[in-house]
Amino acid sequence: MHIAEGFLPPAHAVGWTVAAAPFVLHGARAVVREVRERPESTLLLGAAGAFTFVLSAIKLPSVTGSSSHPTGTGPGAILFRPPVMALLGTVVLLFQALLLAHGGLTTLGANAVAFAVVGPWVGYGAYRLVRGLGAGLLPAVFAGVALADLATYVTTSLQLALAFPDASTGFAGAVAKFLGVFAITQVPLALAEGLLGVLLFRALTANARPELERLGVLRREPAVPAGGAA
């Protein structure tokens, strides 16, 4: 994640921008529809974007000479579905590039594909799969948030390997090299982010249950008849 400004060859930078554009445009329509149909979602949408910005701005040194970040896209994908995060995640990346020099404008498309498209979709898919297997909300949140993080870095490794194949082992060797750079710190960081997601959803369940029910994350509790008799 956060491929630096000017790091990708121009053709790759343009290609990834073209690939990201339909997802971002679809995400913009999804956000407009959400706000129009459910104006009460505006505050939680803003909170999801802010959570993603703050968490993904945390830059941790890596023993392999690179750096690692949480992503923060998993909770938003679970709450609002991945198309919404395609827009929110891209806006986060744009502000980070402009204000923090994390990533860049020429690499915005590539970073958006990894961070705002693939990560949220993989995380949401893992969440739905675990829920479908009969697990509760919190185990599903853990799986979704952790895998959203890991999928982002796997995608970034593939992007870098496409741009810079190894001289002797080609694309496969480059993938192994870039995955090795990220894995040592990113795997435990993804697990920690999954635990943070569990804590976040525990707090939301305790304090914002009606909102989670409205979004379909929790099932609505049956109304209790007057007098308290079931």
Backbone hydrogen bonds, N-H to C=O, Kabsch-Sander energy under -0.5 kcal/mol:
donor,donor_aa,acceptor,acceptor_aa,energy
5,E,103,G,-1.0
7,F,4,A,-2.0
12,H,9,P,-0.5
13,A,9,P,-2.4
14,V,10,P,-2.6
15,G,11,A,-2.4
16,W,12,H,-2.6
17,T,13,A,-1.6
18,V,14,V,-2.4
19,A,15,G,-2.1
20,A,16,W,-2.2
21,A,17,T,-1.8
23,F,20,A,-0.5
24,V,20,A,-2.1
25,L,21,A,-2.6
26,H,22,P,-2.4
27,G,23,F,-2.3
28,A,24,V,-2.2
29,R,25,L,-1.9
30,A,26,H,-2.1
31,V,27,G,-2.4
32,V,28,A,-2.4
33,R,29,R,-2.4
34,E,30,A,-2.3
35,V,31,V,-2.5
36,R,32,V,-2.4
37,E,33,R,-2.7
38,R,34,E,-2.4
41,S,38,R,-2.5
42,T,39,P,-1.6
45,L,41,S,-2.7
46,G,42,T,-2.4
47,A,43,L,-2.2
48,A,44,L,-2.4
49,G,45,L,-2.2
50,A,46,G,-2.5
51,F,47,A,-2.7
52,T,48,A,-2.1
53,F,49,G,-2.4
54,V,50,A,-2.8
55,L,51,F,-2.5
56,S,52,T,-2.4
57,A,53,F,-1.0
58,I,55,L,-1.2
59,K,57,A,-0.6
60,L,58,I,-0.6
60,L,68,S,-3.1
62,S,66,S,-1.9
65,G,62,S,-1.8
68,S,60,L,-2.9
77,A,73,T,-2.0
78,I,74,G,-2.2
79,L,75,P,-2.4
80,F,76,G,-2.9
81,R,77,A,-1.8
84,V,81,R,-0.8
85,M,81,R,-1.0
86,A,82,P,-1.4
87,L,83,P,-1.0
87,L,84,V,-0.5
88,L,84,V,-2.4
89,G,85,M,-2.8
90,T,86,A,-1.1
91,V,87,L,-2.5
92,V,88,L,-2.3
93,L,89,G,-2.3
94,L,90,T,-2.4
95,F,91,V,-2.3
96,Q,92,V,-2.5
97,A,93,L,-2.4
98,L,94,L,-2.1
99,L,95,F,-3.0
100,L,96,Q,-1.9
101,A,96,Q,-0.7
102,H,96,Q,-1.8
103,G,2,H,-0.5
103,G,101,A,-0.6
108,L,105,L,-1.0
111,N,107,T,-2.6
112,A,108,L,-2.6
113,V,109,G,-2.2
114,A,110,A,-1.9
115,F,111,N,-3.1
116,A,112,A,-2.1
117,V,112,A,-1.1
117,V,113,V,-0.6
118,V,113,V,-3.2
119,G,114,A,-1.7
121,W,117,V,-2.1
122,V,118,V,-2.8
123,G,119,G,-2.7
124,Y,120,P,-2.7
125,G,121,W,-2.5
126,A,122,V,-2.5
127,Y,123,G,-2.3
128,R,124,Y,-2.7
129,L,125,G,-2.3
130,V,126,A,-2.5
131,R,127,Y,-2.3
132,G,128,R,-2.5
133,L,129,L,-1.3
134,G,131,R,-1.7
135,A,130,V,-1.8
140,A,136,G,-1.4
141,V,137,L,-2.5
142,F,138,L,-2.5
143,A,139,P,-2.2
144,G,140,A,-2.6
145,V,141,V,-3.0
146,A,142,F,-2.3
147,L,143,A,-2.3
148,A,144,G,-1.8
149,D,145,V,-1.5
150,L,146,A,-2.2
151,A,147,L,-2.8
152,T,148,A,-1.4
153,Y,149,D,-1.5
154,V,150,L,-2.3
155,T,151,A,-2.3
156,T,152,T,-2.2
157,S,153,Y,-2.1
158,L,154,V,-2.1
159,Q,155,T,-2.5
160,L,156,T,-2.5
161,A,157,S,-2.3
162,L,158,L,-2.2
163,A,159,Q,-1.8
164,F,160,L,-2.5
166,D,170,G,-2.1
170,G,166,D,-1.5
173,G,169,T,-1.2
174,A,170,G,-1.9
175,V,171,F,-2.6
176,A,172,A,-2.2
177,K,173,G,-2.0
178,F,174,A,-2.8
179,L,175,V,-2.8
180,G,176,A,-2.0
181,V,177,K,-1.6
182,F,178,F,-1.7
183,A,179,L,-2.9
184,I,180,G,-0.8
185,T,182,F,-0.7
186,Q,182,F,-2.7
187,V,183,A,-2.1
189,L,185,T,-1.5
190,A,186,Q,-2.6
191,L,187,V,-2.0
192,A,188,P,-2.2
193,E,189,L,-2.3
194,G,190,A,-2.1
195,L,191,L,-1.9
196,L,192,A,-2.1
197,G,193,E,-2.3
198,V,194,G,-1.8
199,L,195,L,-2.1
200,L,196,L,-2.4
201,F,197,G,-2.4
202,R,198,V,-2.1
203,A,199,L,-2.0
204,L,200,L,-2.2
205,T,201,F,-2.5
206,A,202,R,-1.7
207,N,203,A,-2.0
208,A,204,L,-3.1
212,L,208,A,-1.9
213,E,209,R,-2.6
214,R,210,P,-2.3
215,L,211,E,-2.0
216,G,213,E,-0.9
217,V,212,L,-2.0
218,L,212,L,-1.3
228,G,225,P,-2.1
